[in-house]
Amino acid sequence: MKLEKADVRLNQHFSDKTAAITAAGTLLQEQGYVTEEYIPKMIERDRMTSTFIGNLVAIPHGTEDSKTAILKSGIVIIQAPEGVSFDGNEVKLIIGIAGVENEHLALLSEIAMVCSEMENVEKLISAQNEAEIIDFFKGGIAV
């Protein structure tokens, strides 16, 4: 899977985590990865267990029963340099994912590896254009 310029949003501002998750879901929908039914399932999933993974990163995704709302596997990256609170945890990078079948597990694993290094996250948060973020994932996201 290749990250495209249209999969990335820079310098976004959110009042709360629900707005941030909704933005990620809306971008997934706009890119043809999911139907609109996926977005409330992303919010539901975060209520069940926070999608905050540490290092200023959240990875919102749908619940187990949202599989029918996924059209194809995809990833979107939203940069929020001012930060948004996910249950008291500051998040500056929102990575929305949708995976057909069990492809979401591979996406989660790869993103978690990249984002486990704070230096990598800081580069993504400070990127000045979409190309810098895309170049960071130039090998593509493997599924």
C-alpha positions in Angstrom: 0.0 0.0 0.0 1.4 3.4 -1.0 0.8 6.5 1.0 -0.5 9.3 -1.2 -0.5 13.1 -0.8 -4.2 13.0 -0.4 -3.9 10.6 2.6 -2.0 13.3 4.6 -3.4 16.4 6.4 -1.0 18.9 7.9 -1.4 21.5 10.7 -4.9 20.4 11.8 -6.6 21.7 15.0 -9.1 19.7 17.1 -11.1 20.6 20.1 -11.2 17.1 21.4 -10.4 13.5 20.6 -13.8 12.8 19.0 -13.2 15.6 16.5 -9.8 14.2 15.7 -11.1 10.6 15.3 -14.0 11.9 13.1 -11.5 13.8 10.9 -9.4 10.6 10.5 -12.5 8.6 9.6 -13.8 11.3 7.2 -10.4 11.3 5.4 -10.5 7.5 5.2 -14.0 7.8 3.7 -12.9 10.5 1.3 -10.1 8.4 0.1 -12.4 5.5 -0.6 -11.1 3.2 2.1 -14.3 3.0 4.2 -18.0 3.9 4.1 -19.4 6.5 6.5 -20.6 3.7 8.8 -16.9 3.2 9.8 -16.6 6.6 11.5 -18.9 5.9 14.5 -17.2 2.5 14.9 -13.8 4.3 15.3 -15.3 6.5 18.1 -16.8 3.4 19.7 -13.5 1.6 19.5 -11.7 4.4 21.3 -14.3 4.4 24.0 -13.7 0.7 24.6 -9.9 1.0 24.7 -8.0 4.2 24.0 -6.3 4.3 20.6 -3.5 6.4 22.1 -0.3 4.3 21.8 2.2 6.7 23.4 4.8 9.1 21.9 2.2 11.6 21.0 0.5 9.2 18.6 -3.1 7.8 18.4 -4.1 5.1 15.9 -7.9 5.3 15.6 -9.6 2.3 13.9 -12.9 0.5 13.8 -14.3 -2.2 16.0 -14.3 -5.8 15.1 -17.9 -5.6 13.8 -17.0 -2.7 11.5 -15.3 -4.9 8.9 -18.3 -4.6 6.4 -17.7 -0.8 6.3 -14.1 -1.3 5.0 -13.9 -1.1 1.2 -10.1 -1.5 1.0 -7.1 -1.3 3.3 -5.8 2.2 3.8 -4.0 4.6 6.1 -4.3 8.4 6.7 -2.0 10.6 8.6 -3.1 13.8 10.3 -0.6 16.1 11.9 -1.9 18.2 14.9 1.1 20.2 16.1 -0.9 22.0 18.9 -1.9 18.6 20.2 -5.3 17.2 21.3 -6.1 15.3 24.5 -6.9 11.6 24.3 -8.0 11.0 27.9 -5.3 13.2 29.3 -2.6 12.0 26.9 -1.3 14.6 24.4 -1.6 13.5 20.8 0.0 15.3 17.8 -0.1 12.6 15.2 -3.4 10.8 14.4 -3.0 7.8 12.1 -6.3 6.4 10.9 -6.3 2.9 9.6 -8.7 0.5 8.0 -7.7 -3.0 7.1 -9.5 -5.7 5.1 -9.6 -9.0 6.8 -6.6 -9.1 9.2 -4.5 -6.6 7.3 -5.1 -4.0 10.1 -2.8 -6.1 12.3 0.1 -5.6 9.9 -0.6 -1.9 9.6 -0.7 -1.5 13.3 2.5 -3.4 13.8 4.4 -1.4 11.2 3.1 2.0 12.4 3.9 1.0 16.0 7.5 0.2 15.0 8.0 3.6 13.3 6.3 5.5 16.1 8.1 3.7 18.9 11.1 6.0 18.2 10.3 9.5 19.5 12.8 11.0 17.0 10.6 9.6 14.1 7.4 11.0 15.6 9.0 14.4 16.0 10.0 14.5 12.4 6.5 13.5 11.3 5.0 16.2 13.6 7.3 18.9 12.3 7.0 18.0 8.6 6.3 21.0 6.5 4.7 19.3 3.6 3.0 16.0 2.7 6.1 14.8 0.7 8.2 14.8 3.9 5.7 12.4 5.5 5.4 10.3 2.4 9.2 10.1 2.1 9.3 8.9 5.7 7.2 5.9 4.6 8.8 5.6 1.2 9.0 1.9 1.4 5.2 1.8 1.6 3.1 0.3 4.3 3.3 -3.4 3.9 0.1 -5.4 4.1 
